[in-house]
Amino acid sequence: MIRLPEPIAFEWDDGNRDKSWDKHGVSSSEAEEVFFDPHKRQFPDPKHSQGERRGILVGKTRQGRLLFVVYTIRSKRIRIISARDLNKSREVDLYEKAP
């Protein structure tokens, strides 16, 4: 699991910022909100961590939208790689049924 930096700061690649919006309708500010969800769940993403360690964060936005966010840490900043809605029942369970 990746340890989140304190204070939380974000860095966006322009292509990824647009990709999350274009493909999934998730704005950069909405994707960032899940990092402040007190009930968020964090998981490693070893399958996609060849060049750098990646993590998965599942959490709610202020509007109650459940998001699945893939990220890495670069220079003490959170770099969001992708963000989308939770759309599979097993992913929703990651958030709702976790201790």
MMTF fields as JSON, N, C-alpha, C and O atoms, coordinates in Angstrom:
{
  "mmtfVersion": "1.0.0",
  "mmtfProducer": "UNKNOWN",
  "numBonds": 395,
  "numAtoms": 396,
  "numGroups": 99,
  "numChains": 1,
  "numModels": 1,
  "chainsPerModel": [1],
  "groupsPerChain": [99],
  "chainIdList": ["A"],
  "bondAtomList": [4, 2, 8, 6, 12, 10, 16, 14, 20, 18, 24, 22, 28, 26, 32, 30, 36, 34, 40, 38, 44, 42, 48, 46, 52, 50, 56, 54, 60, 58, 64, 62, 68, 66, 72, 70, 76, 74, 80, 78, 84, 82, 88, 86, 92, 90, 96, 94, 100, 98, 104, 102, 108, 106, 112, 110, 116, 114, 120, 118, 124, 122, 128, 126, 132, 130, 136, 134, 140, 138, 144, 142, 148, 146, 152, 150, 156, 154, 160, 158, 164, 162, 168, 166, 172, 170, 176, 174, 180, 178, 184, 182, 188, 186, 192, 190, 196, 194, 200, 198, 204, 202, 208, 206, 212, 210, 216, 214, 220, 218, 224, 222, 228, 226, 232, 230, 236, 234, 240, 238, 244, 242, 248, 246, 252, 250, 256, 254, 260, 258, 264, 262, 268, 266, 272, 270, 276, 274, 280, 278, 284, 282, 288, 286, 292, 290, 296, 294, 300, 298, 304, 302, 308, 306, 312, 310, 316, 314, 320, 318, 324, 322, 328, 326, 332, 330, 336, 334, 340, 338, 344, 342, 348, 346, 352, 350, 356, 354, 360, 358, 364, 362, 368, 366, 372, 370, 376, 374, 380, 378, 384, 382, 388, 386, 392, 390],
  "bondOrderList": [1, 1, 1, 1, 1, 1, 1, 1, 1, 1, 1, 1, 1, 1, 1, 1, 1, 1, 1, 1, 1, 1, 1, 1, 1, 1, 1, 1, 1, 1, 1, 1, 1, 1, 1, 1, 1, 1, 1, 1, 1, 1, 1, 1, 1, 1, 1, 1, 1, 1, 1, 1, 1, 1, 1, 1, 1, 1, 1, 1, 1, 1, 1, 1, 1, 1, 1, 1, 1, 1, 1, 1, 1, 1, 1, 1, 1, 1, 1, 1, 1, 1, 1, 1, 1, 1, 1, 1, 1, 1, 1, 1, 1, 1, 1, 1, 1, 1],
  "groupList": [{"groupName": "MET", "atomNameList": ["N", "CA", "C", "O"], "elementList": ["N", "C", "C", "O"], "formalChargeList": [0, 0, 0, 0], "bondAtomList": [1, 0, 2, 1, 3, 2], "bondOrderList": [1, 1, 2], "singleLetterCode": "M", "chemCompType": "L-PEPTIDE LINKING"}, {"groupName": "ILE", "atomNameList": ["N", "CA", "C", "O"], "elementList": ["N", "C", "C", "O"], "formalChargeList": [0, 0, 0, 0], "bondAtomList": [1, 0, 2, 1, 3, 2], "bondOrderList": [1, 1, 2], "singleLetterCode": "I", "chemCompType": "L-PEPTIDE LINKING"}, {"groupName": "ARG", "atomNameList": ["N", "CA", "C", "O"], "elementList": ["N", "C", "C", "O"], "formalChargeList": [0, 0, 0, 0], "bondAtomList": [1, 0, 2, 1, 3, 2], "bondOrderList": [1, 1, 2], "singleLetterCode": "R", "chemCompType": "L-PEPTIDE LINKING"}, {"groupName": "LEU", "atomNameList": ["N", "CA", "C", "O"], "elementList": ["N", "C", "C", "O"], "formalChargeList": [0, 0, 0, 0], "bondAtomList": [1, 0, 2, 1, 3, 2], "bondOrderList": [1, 1, 2], "singleLetterCode": "L", "chemCompType": "L-PEPTIDE LINKING"}, {"groupName": "PRO", "atomNameList": ["N", "CA", "C", "O"], "elementList": ["N", "C", "C", "O"], "formalChargeList": [0, 0, 0, 0], "bondAtomList": [1, 0, 2, 1, 3, 2], "bondOrderList": [1, 1, 2], "singleLetterCode": "P", "chemCompType": "L-PEPTIDE LINKING"}, {"groupName": "GLU", "atomNameList": ["N", "CA", "C", "O"], "elementList": ["N", "C", "C", "O"], "formalChargeList": [0, 0, 0, 0], "bondAtomList": [1, 0, 2, 1, 3, 2], "bondOrderList": [1, 1, 2], "singleLetterCode": "E", "chemCompType": "L-PEPTIDE LINKING"}, {"groupName": "ALA", "atomNameList": ["N", "CA", "C", "O"], "elementList": ["N", "C", "C", "O"], "formalChargeList": [0, 0, 0, 0], "bondAtomList": [1, 0, 2, 1, 3, 2], "bondOrderList": [1, 1, 2], "singleLetterCode": "A", "chemCompType": "L-PEPTIDE LINKING"}, {"groupName": "PHE", "atomNameList": ["N", "CA", "C", "O"], "elementList": ["N", "C", "C", "O"], "formalChargeList": [0, 0, 0, 0], "bondAtomList": [1, 0, 2, 1, 3, 2], "bondOrderList": [1, 1, 2], "singleLetterCode": "F", "chemCompType": "L-PEPTIDE LINKING"}, {"groupName": "TRP", "atomNameList": ["N", "CA", "C", "O"], "elementList": ["N", "C", "C", "O"], "formalChargeList": [0, 0, 0, 0], "bondAtomList": [1, 0, 2, 1, 3, 2], "bondOrderList": [1, 1, 2], "singleLetterCode": "W", "chemCompType": "L-PEPTIDE LINKING"}, {"groupName": "ASP", "atomNameList": ["N", "CA", "C", "O"], "elementList": ["N", "C", "C", "O"], "formalChargeList": [0, 0, 0, 0], "bondAtomList": [1, 0, 2, 1, 3, 2], "bondOrderList": [1, 1, 2], "singleLetterCode": "D", "chemCompType": "L-PEPTIDE LINKING"}, {"groupName": "GLY", "atomNameList": ["N", "CA", "C", "O"], "elementList": ["N", "C", "C", "O"], "formalChargeList": [0, 0, 0, 0], "bondAtomList": [1, 0, 2, 1, 3, 2], "bondOrderList": [1, 1, 2], "singleLetterCode": "G", "chemCompType": "PEPTIDE LINKING"}, {"groupName": "ASN", "atomNameList": ["N", "CA", "C", "O"], "elementList": ["N", "C", "C", "O"], "formalChargeList": [0, 0, 0, 0], "bondAtomList": [1, 0, 2, 1, 3, 2], "bondOrderList": [1, 1, 2], "singleLetterCode": "N", "chemCompType": "L-PEPTIDE LINKING"}, {"groupName": "LYS", "atomNameList": ["N", "CA", "C", "O"], "elementList": ["N", "C", "C", "O"], "formalChargeList": [0, 0, 0, 0], "bondAtomList": [1, 0, 2, 1, 3, 2], "bondOrderList": [1, 1, 2], "singleLetterCode": "K", "chemCompType": "L-PEPTIDE LINKING"}, {"groupName": "SER", "atomNameList": ["N", "CA", "C", "O"], "elementList": ["N", "C", "C", "O"], "formalChargeList": [0, 0, 0, 0], "bondAtomList": [1, 0, 2, 1, 3, 2], "bondOrderList": [1, 1, 2], "singleLetterCode": "S", "chemCompType": "L-PEPTIDE LINKING"}, {"groupName": "HIS", "atomNameList": ["N", "CA", "C", "O"], "elementList": ["N", "C", "C", "O"], "formalChargeList": [0, 0, 0, 0], "bondAtomList": [1, 0, 2, 1, 3, 2], "bondOrderList": [1, 1, 2], "singleLetterCode": "H", "chemCompType": "L-PEPTIDE LINKING"}, {"groupName": "VAL", "atomNameList": ["N", "CA", "C", "O"], "elementList": ["N", "C", "C", "O"], "formalChargeList": [0, 0, 0, 0], "bondAtomList": [1, 0, 2, 1, 3, 2], "bondOrderList": [1, 1, 2], "singleLetterCode": "V", "chemCompType": "L-PEPTIDE LINKING"}, {"groupName": "GLN", "atomNameList": ["N", "CA", "C", "O"], "elementList": ["N", "C", "C", "O"], "formalChargeList": [0, 0, 0, 0], "bondAtomList": [1, 0, 2, 1, 3, 2], "bondOrderList": [1, 1, 2], "singleLetterCode": "Q", "chemCompType": "L-PEPTIDE LINKING"}, {"groupName": "THR", "atomNameList": ["N", "CA", "C", "O"], "elementList": ["N", "C", "C", "O"], "formalChargeList": [0, 0, 0, 0], "bondAtomList": [1, 0, 2, 1, 3, 2], "bondOrderList": [1, 1, 2], "singleLetterCode": "T", "chemCompType": "L-PEPTIDE LINKING"}, {"groupName": "TYR", "atomNameList": ["N", "CA", "C", "O"], "elementList": ["N", "C", "C", "O"], "formalChargeList": [0, 0, 0, 0], "bondAtomList": [1, 0, 2, 1, 3, 2], "bondOrderList": [1, 1, 2], "singleLetterCode": "Y", "chemCompType": "L-PEPTIDE LINKING"}],
  "groupTypeList": [0, 1, 2, 3, 4, 5, 4, 1, 6, 7, 5, 8, 9, 9, 10, 11, 2, 9, 12, 13, 8, 9, 12, 14, 10, 15, 13, 13, 13, 5, 6, 5, 5, 15, 7, 7, 9, 4, 14, 12, 2, 16, 7, 4, 9, 4, 12, 14, 13, 16, 10, 5, 2, 2, 10, 1, 3, 15, 10, 12, 17, 2, 16, 10, 2, 3, 3, 7, 15, 15, 18, 17, 1, 2, 13, 12, 2, 1, 2, 1, 1, 13, 6, 2, 9, 3, 11, 12, 13, 2, 5, 15, 9, 3, 18, 5, 12, 6, 4],
  "groupIdList": [1, 2, 3, 4, 5, 6, 7, 8, 9, 10, 11, 12, 13, 14, 15, 16, 17, 18, 19, 20, 21, 22, 23, 24, 25, 26, 27, 28, 29, 30, 31, 32, 33, 34, 35, 36, 37, 38, 39, 40, 41, 42, 43, 44, 45, 46, 47, 48, 49, 50, 51, 52, 53, 54, 55, 56, 57, 58, 59, 60, 61, 62, 63, 64, 65, 66, 67, 68, 69, 70, 71, 72, 73, 74, 75, 76, 77, 78, 79, 80, 81, 82, 83, 84, 85, 86, 87, 88, 89, 90, 91, 92, 93, 94, 95, 96, 97, 98, 99],
  "secStructList": [7, 7, 7, 7, 7, 1, 1, 7, 7, 3, 3, 7, 7, 2, 2, 2, 2, 2, 2, 2, 2, 2, 2, 2, 7, 7, 7, 2, 2, 2, 2, 2, 2, 4, 4, 4, 7, 6, 6, 7, 3, 3, 3, 3, 7, 4, 4, 4, 7, 1, 1, 1, 7, 7, 3, 3, 3, 3, 3, 3, 7, 6, 6, 7, 7, 3, 3, 3, 3, 3, 3, 3, 3, 3, 6, 6, 3, 3, 3, 3, 3, 3, 3, 3, 3, 7, 7, 1, 2, 2, 2, 2, 2, 2, 2, 2, 1, 7, 7],
  "xCoordList": [0.845, 0.0, 0.889, 1.945, 0.452, 1.192, 0.749, -0.445, 1.711, 1.396, 1.104, 1.913, -0.054, -0.442, 0.372, 0.584, 0.826, 1.614, 0.743, -0.459, 1.369, 0.7, 1.517, 2.726, 0.961, -0.419, -0.635, 0.309, -1.871, -2.202, -2.102, -2.704, -1.331, -1.184, -1.31, -0.916, -1.853, -2.111, -1.299, -0.938, -1.025, -0.328, -1.095, -1.435, -1.361, -2.097, -1.303, -0.707, -1.293, -0.82, -1.988, -3.108, -1.756, -2.86, -3.657, -4.881, -2.986, -3.689, -4.593, -5.705, -4.147, -4.97, -6.135, -7.216, -5.927, -7.017, -8.153, -9.316, -7.817, -8.824, -9.43, -10.625, -8.61, -9.083, -10.176, -11.188, -9.992, -11.005, -12.308, -13.393, -12.2, -13.409, -14.075, -15.283, -13.277, -13.822, -14.437, -15.516, -13.76, -14.234, -15.267, -16.158, -15.155, -15.969, -16.754, -17.524, -16.568, -17.288, -16.87, -17.666, -15.6, -15.077, -14.099, -13.069, -14.426, -13.528, -12.355, -12.421, -11.292, -10.118, -10.462, -10.023, -11.234, -11.561, -12.437, -12.296, -13.341, -14.178, -13.338, -13.556, -12.388, -11.51, -10.692, -10.462, -10.259, -9.467, -10.281, -9.719, -11.581, -12.43, -12.381, -12.497, -12.212, -12.245, -11.084, -11.179, -9.998, -8.857, -9.177, -8.457, -10.242, -10.653, -11.853, -12.319, -12.353, -13.458, -12.949, -12.017, -13.534, -13.049, -13.265, -12.663, -14.106, -14.39, -13.744, -14.068, -12.84, -12.188, -11.45, -11.072, -11.257, -10.519, -9.362, -9.507, -8.222, -7.017, -6.501, -6.493, -6.064, -5.578, -4.352, -4.232, -3.436, -2.306, -2.782, -3.825, -2.02, -2.324, -1.069, -0.491, -0.643, 0.616, 0.58, 1.619, -0.596, -0.707, -0.297, 0.189, -0.494, -0.179, 1.0, 1.161, 1.806, 2.889, 4.265, 5.189, 4.422, 5.726, 6.774, 7.833, 6.5, 7.475, 7.437, 8.434, 6.308, 6.148, 5.042, 4.177, 5.078, 4.035, 2.745, 2.723, 1.669, 0.355, -0.572, -0.433, -1.519, -2.529, -3.916, -4.093, -4.88, -6.29, -6.973, -6.769, -7.771, -8.55, -10.018, -10.387, -10.842, -12.284, -12.899, -12.668, -13.682, -14.267, -15.405, -15.705, -16.044, -17.185, -16.779, -15.934, -17.406, -17.249, -18.217, -19.015, -18.141, -19.082, -20.525, -21.443, -20.733, -22.087, -22.541, -23.654, -21.688, -22.05, -21.754, -22.197, -21.015, -20.638, -19.474, -18.457, -19.618, -18.55, -17.599, -18.01, -16.306, -15.3, -14.204, -13.899, -13.627, -12.491, -11.346, -11.386, -10.326, -9.239, -7.917, -7.582, -7.179, -5.842, -4.853, -5.02, -3.816, -2.884, -1.493, -1.301, -0.539, 0.807, 1.277, 0.616, 2.399, 2.981, 4.276, 5.145, 4.389, 5.598, 5.989, 5.201, 7.192, 7.716, 6.739, 6.462, 6.225, 5.314, 3.994, 3.317, 3.627, 2.342, 1.592, 2.188, 0.29, -0.553, -0.795, -1.281, -0.452, -0.667, -1.772, -1.576, -2.924, -4.061, -3.887, -3.686, -3.969, -3.796, -5.139, -5.268, -6.14, -7.485, -8.516, -8.224, -9.724, -10.837, -12.116, -12.36, -12.922, -14.185, -15.167, -14.789, -16.434, -17.449, -17.205, -16.661, -17.617, -17.687, -18.879, -19.988, -18.664, -19.776, -19.985, -20.818, -19.247, -19.398, -19.718, -19.166, -20.61, -21.035, -19.852, -19.859, -18.848, -17.705, -16.899, -16.304, -16.862, -16.145, -16.908, -16.297, -18.211, -19.016, -18.826, -18.766, -18.73, -18.49, -17.162, -17.04, -16.167, -14.878, -15.08, -14.392, -16.013, -16.264, -17.245, -16.984, -18.365, -19.47, -19.301, -19.82, -18.594, -18.486, -17.151, -16.952, -16.241, -14.944, -15.084, -15.963, -14.238, -14.349, -14.054, -14.109],
  "yCoordList": [-1.181, 0.0, 1.242, 1.268, 2.242, 3.493, 4.391, 4.552, 4.963, 5.897, 7.273, 7.82, 7.826, 9.14, 10.233, 10.179, 11.216, 12.3, 13.226, 13.356, 13.854, 14.88, 16.154, 16.091, 17.277, 17.468, 16.905, 16.729, 16.632, 16.061, 17.145, 18.212, 16.85, 17.749, 16.895, 15.728, 17.468, 16.72, 17.263, 18.439, 16.354, 16.674, 15.937, 14.765, 16.608, 16.006, 16.069, 17.097, 14.977, 14.96, 15.453, 14.969, 16.398, 16.967, 15.909, 16.009, 14.899, 13.844, 13.032, 12.686, 12.719, 11.937, 12.742, 12.198, 14.026, 14.877, 14.868, 14.689, 15.061, 15.073, 13.692, 13.577, 12.639, 11.279, 10.892, 10.311, 11.198, 10.85, 11.598, 11.057, 12.83, 13.602, 13.082, 12.845, 12.908, 12.484, 11.083, 10.858, 10.158, 8.77, 8.485, 7.659, 9.166, 8.793, 9.932, 9.706, 11.152, 12.285, 12.636, 13.163, 12.341, 12.644, 13.805, 13.688, 14.926, 16.085, 15.848, 14.999, 16.604, 16.455, 16.777, 16.067, 17.826, 18.182, 17.114, 16.845, 16.505, 15.441, 14.209, 13.58, 13.863, 12.719, 12.957, 12.028, 14.173, 14.5, 14.374, 14.08, 14.589, 14.554, 13.213, 13.183, 12.104, 10.798, 10.617, 9.81, 11.347, 11.239, 11.821, 11.559, 12.604, 13.21, 12.503, 12.911, 11.459, 10.667, 9.891, 9.098, 10.098, 9.387, 7.876, 7.136, 7.408, 5.979, 5.359, 4.229, 6.084, 5.583, 4.28, 3.998, 3.497, 2.245, 2.309, 2.786, 1.825, 1.886, 0.469, -0.346, 0.175, -1.142, -1.001, -0.022, -1.97, -1.946, -2.341, -2.977, -1.965, -2.33, -2.94, -2.362, -4.115, -4.691, -5.095, -5.121, -5.409, -5.841, -4.728, -5.006, -3.473, -2.339, -1.511, -0.353, -2.09, -1.341, -1.726, -1.92, -1.84, -2.227, -1.118, -1.371, 0.08, 1.164, 1.945, 2.555, 1.936, 2.676, 2.008, 1.329, 2.205, 1.634, 2.406, 3.635, 1.67, 2.279, 1.79, 0.682, 2.643, 2.289, 2.518, 3.234, 1.897, 2.077, 2.655, 2.182, 3.663, 4.265, 4.203, 4.581, 3.729, 3.67, 4.579, 4.403, 5.549, 6.476, 7.274, 7.183, 8.074, 8.895, 10.351, 10.863, 10.999, 12.438, 13.137, 12.483, 14.448, 15.197, 15.012, 15.125, 14.726, 14.517, 13.064, 12.721, 12.201, 10.813, 9.873, 8.724, 10.344, 9.503, 8.606, 9.094, 7.296, 6.354, 6.265, 5.984, 6.513, 6.499, 5.48, 5.158, 4.988, 4.075, 4.878, 5.222, 5.18, 6.065, 5.304, 4.698, 5.341, 4.759, 5.912, 6.931, 5.751, 6.857, 6.331, 5.139, 7.235, 6.967, 8.203, 9.241, 8.092, 9.24, 9.618, 8.774, 10.891, 11.424, 12.701, 13.642, 12.722, 13.91, 14.421, 15.618, 13.515, 13.839, 14.438, 15.124, 14.18, 14.622, 13.418, 12.486, 13.448, 12.39, 12.688, 13.76, 11.731, 11.867, 10.878, 9.663, 11.417, 10.578, 10.121, 10.93, 8.822, 8.212, 8.057, 8.353, 7.593, 7.48, 7.508, 7.186, 7.899, 7.951, 7.625, 8.135, 6.768, 6.378, 5.978, 5.797, 5.841, 5.365, 3.909, 3.15, 3.53, 2.106, 1.573, 2.089, 0.558, 0.077, -1.42, -1.973, -2.074, -3.513, -3.785, -3.151, -4.729, -4.993, -5.37, -5.031, -6.052, -6.412, -5.189, -5.175, -4.159, -2.938, -2.143, -1.564, -2.105, -1.404, -2.076, -1.406, -3.407, -4.135, -3.745, -3.763, -3.395, -2.954, -1.762, -1.63, -0.903, 0.293, 0.017, 0.359, -0.598, -0.706, -1.802, -1.676, -2.878, -4.009, -4.112, -5.023, -3.222, -3.253, -2.809, -2.006, -3.312, -2.936, -1.475, -1.022],
  "zCoordList": [0.0, 0.0, 0.0, 0.631, -0.701, -0.775, 0.371, 0.628, 1.044, 2.133, 1.542, 0.792, 1.884, 1.364, 2.056, 3.267, 1.294, 1.889, 2.726, 2.495, 3.688, 4.493, 4.382, 4.603, 4.065, 3.642, 2.244, 1.473, 1.942, 0.641, -0.425, -0.307, -1.467, -2.616, -3.872, -3.876, -4.924, -6.152, -7.312, -7.363, -8.247, -9.484, -10.583, -10.424, -11.672, -12.777, -14.058, -14.382, -14.783, -16.16, -17.002, -16.838, -17.893, -18.675, -19.427, -19.515, -19.969, -20.687, -19.789, -20.189, -18.588, -17.666, -17.119, -16.892, -16.906, -16.41, -17.429, -17.068, -18.687, -19.736, -19.964, -20.239, -19.852, -20.091, -19.095, -19.489, -17.837, -16.829, -17.088, -16.876, -17.54, -17.845, -19.119, -19.146, -20.171, -21.456, -21.406, -21.953, -20.759, -20.745, -19.666, -19.863, -18.522, -17.37, -16.732, -15.798, -17.226, -16.664, -15.249, -14.472, -14.909, -13.57, -13.697, -14.36, -13.057, -13.086, -12.139, -11.249, -12.342, -11.481, -10.032, -9.127, -9.794, -8.406, -7.75, -6.557, -8.524, -7.96, -7.622, -6.586, -8.479, -8.205, -6.939, -6.165, -6.729, -5.539, -4.255, -3.2, -4.325, -3.126, -2.398, -1.173, -3.12, -2.456, -1.485, -0.561, -1.676, -0.77, 0.609, 1.572, 0.711, 1.978, 2.607, 3.671, 1.966, 2.493, 3.714, 3.58, 4.897, 6.08, 6.007, 6.785, 5.095, 4.967, 3.731, 3.363, 3.092, 1.878, 2.177, 3.315, 1.114, 1.216, 0.234, -0.891, 0.674, -0.138, -0.358, 0.565, -1.6, -1.969, -2.859, -3.596, -2.801, -3.733, -5.129, -5.281, -6.132, -7.515, -8.14, -9.06, -7.64, -8.122, -9.591, -10.25, -10.106, -11.503, -12.475, -13.571, -12.07, -12.948, -12.43, -12.815, -11.578, -10.932, -11.461, -10.672, -12.769, -13.302, -13.115, -12.543, -13.58, -13.511, -12.219, -11.834, -11.547, -10.291, -9.482, -10.036, -8.177, -7.325, -7.508, -7.439, -7.742, -7.895, -6.806, -6.288, -6.474, -5.509, -6.086, -7.071, -5.454, -5.807, -4.586, -3.467, -4.798, -3.728, -4.123, -5.235, -3.216, -3.423, -2.37, -1.174, -2.82, -1.869, -2.457, -3.648, -1.584, -1.976, -2.122, -1.388, -3.089, -3.252, -2.294, -1.622, -2.238, -1.378, -1.824, -1.013, -3.113, -3.644, -3.478, -3.876, -2.891, -2.655, -3.808, -3.803, -4.79, -5.932, -5.526, -5.033, -5.729, -5.416, -6.598, -7.724, -6.324, -7.384, -7.11, -5.962, -8.183, -8.204, -8.803, -9.984, -8.007, -8.437, -8.381, -7.364, -9.474, -9.537, -9.449, -10.12, -8.615, -8.381, -8.058, -7.818, -8.057, -7.589, -6.821, -6.846, -6.152, -5.441, -6.164, -6.388, -6.521, -7.141, -6.423, -6.33, -5.925, -5.235, -4.178, -4.108, -3.364, -2.252, -2.716, -1.95, -3.969, -4.508, -5.039, -5.58, -4.881, -5.419, -6.888, -7.249, -7.72, -9.165, -9.541, -9.503, -9.901, -10.258, -11.7, -12.605, -11.892, -13.205, -13.895, -15.083, -13.159, -13.721, -12.609, -11.457, -12.973, -12.023, -12.778, -13.871, -12.175, -12.792, -11.703, -10.545, -12.085, -11.145, -10.806, -11.608, -9.602, -9.274, -10.044, -9.909, -10.838, -11.644, -11.558, -12.275, -10.696, -10.524, -9.069, -8.17, -8.846, -7.47, -6.58, -5.397, -7.101, -6.253, -5.857, -4.78, -6.699, -6.347, -5.3, -4.401, -5.398, -4.388, -3.04, -2.009, -3.045, -1.797, -1.162, 0.063, -1.967, -1.417, -0.495, 0.517, -0.839, -0.043, 1.087, 2.24, 0.758, 1.72, 2.748, 3.857, 2.425, 3.344, 4.039, 4.843, 3.761, 4.415, 5.865, 6.179, 6.747, 8.181, 8.433, 9.576]
}
